[in-house]
Amino acid sequence: MITNEELFNLAKEISKNSYSPYSNFPVGAACLFKNGNVYKGVNVENTSYGLTLCAERNALSTAVTNGEIEGLYAIAIYAKKQKMCAPCGACLQWIAEFRGDNDDVNIILEGEDGNIKVYTLSDFLPKSFKITSK
C-alpha cells in the first residue's frame, strides 16, 4: 500500500496540471481506495466561477469513472500557495459519499511547518449526511 507521504507527493506533482488562470491557486489531490487504487485530480476553473471543479471532486470523479464507488481510504490535498488547505464543505460531503463502510477517511495535508499532517473526515465533518441504504 502507498504511504501517506507518497500519496501527498502525487497530489503535489499533479497540482502542476491545475487549470487556475483566474485565482492562480493551483491545487492537486490524490485519493487512495482500500484496494490500493489511486486516482488524481486538479482544480479546473471556469470564467463562470461557480462552475469551477475542486481537485478533490475531480480525483473522486476519476475514481468513479474507473468503477470505484466505495472504499475511499485516504485523500491527499496540496495547494502551492497555502499550507493546511482543507477541503471545502462540498468536497467533504463527496469524501463522505465514497468512504463506503469506512468509519473515517484520512485527509492528508501539508502542515504549517511543512510536514505532512493526517486528519480524519470526522475532524472536519463530524456529522456528515449519509443514507444508510442505497
C-alpha positions in Angstrom: 0.0 0.0 0.0 1.2 3.5 -0.8 2.3 5.7 2.1 0.8 9.0 3.2 3.9 10.8 2.0 3.8 9.1 -1.4 0.1 10.0 -1.8 0.8 13.6 -0.8 3.7 13.8 -3.3 1.3 12.5 -6.1 -1.1 15.4 -5.2 1.8 17.9 -5.2 3.0 16.7 -8.6 -0.4 16.6 -10.3 -1.1 20.2 -9.0 1.2 21.4 -11.8 -1.6 20.4 -14.2 -4.2 22.7 -12.5 -6.2 25.0 -14.7 -6.4 28.0 -12.4 -6.0 31.1 -14.6 -8.4 33.2 -12.5 -7.4 32.5 -9.0 -3.8 31.5 -9.7 -4.4 29.0 -6.9 -3.3 25.5 -8.1 -4.5 22.5 -6.1 -3.8 18.8 -6.6 -5.5 15.8 -5.0 -4.8 12.1 -4.9 -7.2 9.6 -3.4 -6.4 6.1 -2.3 -9.0 3.3 -2.1 -8.9 0.2 0.1 -7.9 -1.9 -2.8 -4.8 0.1 -3.4 -6.0 2.1 -6.5 -5.0 5.7 -6.6 -6.7 8.5 -8.6 -5.6 12.1 -9.1 -7.3 15.3 -9.9 -6.7 19.1 -10.1 -8.9 22.1 -9.7 -10.3 23.3 -13.0 -11.6 26.9 -13.1 -14.1 28.4 -15.4 -14.9 32.0 -16.4 -18.3 31.4 -14.7 -16.5 30.9 -11.4 -19.4 28.8 -9.8 -18.6 26.1 -12.3 -15.1 25.6 -11.0 -14.3 22.0 -10.1 -12.2 21.4 -7.0 -9.2 19.0 -7.2 -10.8 16.6 -4.6 -14.0 16.2 -6.6 -12.0 15.8 -9.8 -10.0 13.0 -8.3 -13.1 11.3 -6.9 -14.9 11.7 -10.3 -11.9 10.0 -11.9 -12.3 7.2 -9.4 -16.0 6.8 -10.2 -15.2 6.8 -14.0 -12.9 3.9 -13.3 -15.5 1.9 -11.4 -14.7 2.9 -7.8 -17.8 3.8 -5.8 -16.9 3.0 -2.3 -13.9 2.2 -0.1 -12.2 5.5 -0.1 -9.3 5.2 2.4 -7.4 8.4 2.2 -7.1 11.7 0.2 -4.1 14.0 0.0 -4.5 17.6 -0.9 -1.8 20.0 -2.0 -2.1 23.7 -2.6 1.0 25.5 -3.7 0.1 28.8 -2.1 -1.5 27.7 1.2 -0.4 25.1 3.8 -3.3 23.4 5.6 -5.6 23.7 2.7 -8.5 21.7 4.0 -11.3 20.6 1.7 -14.4 22.8 1.2 -17.8 21.7 2.6 -18.9 20.3 -0.8 -15.7 18.2 -1.1 -16.0 16.9 2.4 -19.5 15.6 1.6 -18.1 14.0 -1.6 -15.4 12.3 0.5 -18.1 11.1 2.9 -20.1 9.7 -0.1 -17.3 7.4 -1.3 -16.0 6.1 2.0 -18.2 3.0 1.8 -18.2 1.1 5.1 -15.2 3.0 6.4 -15.9 4.8 9.6 -13.5 7.5 8.6 -11.2 8.6 5.8 -7.7 10.0 6.3 -7.2 13.5 5.0 -3.5 14.3 4.3 -2.4 17.9 4.3 0.8 19.9 4.4 1.1 21.4 7.9 2.2 25.0 8.7 5.7 23.5 9.5 5.9 21.9 6.0 5.4 18.4 7.4 2.6 16.1 6.4 -0.4 16.1 8.8 -3.0 13.4 8.8 -6.6 14.2 9.9 -9.8 12.3 9.5 -13.0 13.2 7.8 -14.7 13.4 11.1 -12.2 16.1 12.2 -13.7 18.4 9.6 -17.2 16.9 9.1 -18.3 15.2 12.3 -21.9 14.8 11.3 -21.8 14.0 7.6 -25.0 13.3 5.7 -25.3 9.6 4.8 -28.2 7.5 3.7 -27.8 4.0 5.3 -29.2 2.1 2.3 -28.7 2.9 -1.4 
